[in-house]
Amino acid sequence: MTSKSKPAKKSASKATSDGKAVAAKASGKGGADAAHLNATNNALVDHNYLTEAEFGTVAETLQRNLATTISLYLKFKKYHWDIRGRFFRDLHLAYDEFIDEIFPGIDEQAERLVALGGSPIAAPADIERFSVVKVPTETVRDARTQVEDLVADLSRVGRGFRDDSQTVDDANDPATADMYNGYAATVDKIRWMLQAMMDDDRMN
């Protein structure tokens, strides 16, 4: 019995009309620089009015603050789900109200980075690596423990936005500086509201 010969494999066709790779890894500090990728649909990507050095400075803050904002959102959600006891309803609802104020900053910071020729992080491992806020893996039910933890995070995040506003302004990016000033004001307000609740003796 004669064996049938296998059909020859077809040669792989180019994925894009320009012959460039469909995907490529961004370079630079924090893997944020997408302006020099040898990838399709990337020819016009640049850093606009920023120099390479200025972009590097701004991009580092955007990657870190994007990761931090995502982590802060997730932490509020985690505590929103886990809270129990006398302050359940107050905090369960308040956490979602605070999330509504924080959440828009995620897309705004990511798109600001893209507009400047960058590529935002999204992988969970990268978010954890860049963020200054740690999302808890354990279950915390106690109101005071949750609120104290969040106030400490918000204090650190608020100072970070303030400092980064000055940093990016010095790097000739007043637009990103203005964004950070707005986020700092929002974070400071949420911190004040949560800190005020800790004055209630019933939370002890």
URZIUR-V454727 format. One record per backbone hydrogen bond with DSSP energy under -1.0 kcal/mol. CO is the residue of the C=O (numbers start at 1). NH is the residue of the N-H. If there is no record, write none. Layout:
BEGIN
co->(CO | CO)
nh->(NH | NH)
END
This chain:
BEGIN
co->(16 | 21 | 27 | 28 | 32 | 33 | 37 | 38 | 42 | 47 | 51 | 52 | 53 | 54 | 55 | 56 | 57 | 58 | 59 | 60 | 61 | 62 | 63 | 64 | 65 | 66 | 67 | 68 | 69 | 70 | 71 | 72 | 73 | 74 | 75 | 76 | 77 | 78 | 79 | 85 | 87 | 88 | 89 | 90 | 91 | 93 | 94 | 95 | 96 | 98 | 99 | 102 | 103 | 104 | 105 | 106 | 107 | 108 | 109 | 110 | 111 | 112 | 113 | 114 | 117 | 123 | 124 | 125 | 126 | 127 | 141 | 142 | 143 | 144 | 145 | 146 | 147 | 148 | 149 | 150 | 151 | 152 | 153 | 154 | 155 | 156 | 157 | 158 | 159 | 160 | 161 | 162 | 163 | 164 | 165 | 166 | 168 | 169 | 173 | 174 | 175 | 176 | 177 | 178 | 179 | 180 | 181 | 182 | 183 | 184 | 185 | 186 | 187 | 188 | 189 | 190 | 191 | 192 | 193 | 196 | 197 | 200 | 201)
nh->(19 | 40 | 33 | 31 | 119 | 27 | 39 | 21 | 45 | 50 | 55 | 56 | 57 | 58 | 59 | 60 | 61 | 62 | 63 | 64 | 65 | 66 | 67 | 68 | 69 | 70 | 71 | 72 | 73 | 74 | 75 | 76 | 77 | 78 | 79 | 80 | 81 | 82 | 83 | 88 | 91 | 92 | 93 | 94 | 95 | 97 | 98 | 99 | 100 | 102 | 103 | 105 | 106 | 108 | 109 | 110 | 111 | 112 | 113 | 114 | 115 | 116 | 118 | 117 | 34 | 127 | 128 | 129 | 130 | 131 | 84 | 146 | 147 | 148 | 149 | 150 | 151 | 152 | 153 | 154 | 155 | 156 | 157 | 158 | 159 | 160 | 161 | 162 | 163 | 164 | 165 | 166 | 167 | 168 | 169 | 170 | 173 | 172 | 177 | 178 | 179 | 180 | 181 | 182 | 183 | 184 | 185 | 186 | 187 | 188 | 189 | 190 | 191 | 192 | 193 | 194 | 195 | 196 | 197 | 199 | 200 | 203 | 204)
END
